Amino acid sequence: MQKLHLLIFAILCFASFHAGLCAQSLPSETCARPSVGSIVPEPQDLRSQNGILKVDLTVRNTSEAGQSARFCYISADGSESPTLRLHPGDLLILDLKNDLADPDHATVIPNQHHLHAVAVNSDAPCMSGAMTSISTNLHFHGLTVPPICHQDDVLKTSIQPSDPPFEYRFRIPAGEAPGLYWYHPHIHGFSKAQVLGGLSGAMIVEGIERANSEVAGLPERVLIIRDQDLLNPNAPPNKSEPVVPKMLIDHDGDAANTGAGFGKPAKDLSINFVPVPYPDYPTAVIKMKPDERQFWRVLNASAITYLNLEILYKRARQQIGIVALDGVPVNTNGALPNSVLWRDHIGVPPGGRVEFIVKGPPAGVPGLFVTRTVDTGVGGENDPNRAIATIVATNDAPEPHSVLLESPEPLVPAGAPWLGNVPPVRTRKLYFSETLLDPNDPNSATTFYLTVDGQTPAPFDPSADVPNIIVKQGDVEDWIIENRSTELHAFHIHQVHFLLLDFSGAPVDEPFLRDTINVPFYNGKTLQYPSIKIRLDFRDSNAVGTFVYHCHLLEHEDGGMMGVIRVEPAGVAEAGSHELSTKKPPVRATGTN
Ligand SMILES: [Cu+2]
């Protein structure tokens, strides 16, 4: 059977005009994954050359008896989820071929659709709107590129297995902050399944050492933490853990948050695809030279799992030097040119990124990369304490593939006034809420809402033409986002970044940008719902168009917790009217909660 399969592949490949895809090696196993306990592999780096990065990616899936469905992005040479590395101003040309097969049918023969490709209109996916379990598309999370077809539209763009390779083509804006971004599918209703199955990859806008010379010359590692269905769902917790009282175990197998740091997690984690399964969490392995300083670029590509990262040497928490969050250097406000936030832990919501300096353990000292428990509320998933990787200090540790420039030319600070100094033109209020199909049964189906205060709560409707929010390009707005549900949510908006002003009603002093932020859960007791306040930046003309904001817990997004915003072009008369202040922001202490 296998021989026949390969023969068909070879014949089709020969007949096909997609030479680039045929160049890839015959897959020995679709979406192969490293085994438990492996050394953490580094994703393949695809770097732009002469200002252009051309990439062919194929999306595949597989499901075997007794296993969860796996999905993967395969590059032309057969590696999974390559890291796309471009400089500001570079052109990305990414051809995406959908080779997904309906999991209820036999494995699709690779490339079989290419024979019919000529007859298909290459723009059909722009108007498709057809979103099924085997449709796919791409979102470039964090980038300020236009929300239009072939760039970063997710509202209408949907590529089917019968479509020829679909071309994404856009320039990284010249002013894009250097840092870690990522790509993943955004098919409404099916995002969770595809991301949980493994569809995610890192994207790096080069030059972070130009923004902060503290990282110049450091070896860098891309670490992608994903979640996946439990490998051992029926196993009891490890004997070293306290017993979780029965009253805290819910009907679907104690996925409810225990808040204790123990118990069965909702999902297993993996690091660069090395699984770290419940209940014993056998760690992946990262080797470093003793005391070596490295720059770690960590992406939480989980579908529904919050992280709270720490590094322990001999059980003692280590300081990590945070240089960037959500793709933007933390010193972008211009206050402290080479500042680094030294912390002993950092929370990262699904979709969030953190880039930090870490110093390897001394020779012979055991190190651990862990996530601490995140209390997601009584309605939330259980995200317990667990190890992710063992850090082994050894002189023969291989150097990471990539090293940042030793003597970079400093980045010229952005010309626009710092967002924190720009008064908002208006304040809006939105809220997260949930309803149960049967209010008396906490395990009945949940509908998820993200509502603009004053509008009627309704789950996201892909066919609706009217945006929930209309904004003028050039404006800066403050949004208060309330959480009326009993679980934590992670607010994310496409195309733009924002500044966190208040958290749970108290002002915060965090003068750096993000694109994803936790909104604390309601405990059912306080008179007011908890909320956050953020300042959003609609000044960039690349953000003109229609796009979405949503919860980045993908089952919430798929379930309707999403809204639509339209940014209208600024009138000619208004251009330049918002340069209100050129004053430098005051130097302030910073904190990350
Ligand atoms: Cu949510």
Residues whose N, C-alpha, C, O or C-beta is under 5 A from the ligand:
A	BS01	CU	L488 H489 A490 C551 L553 H556
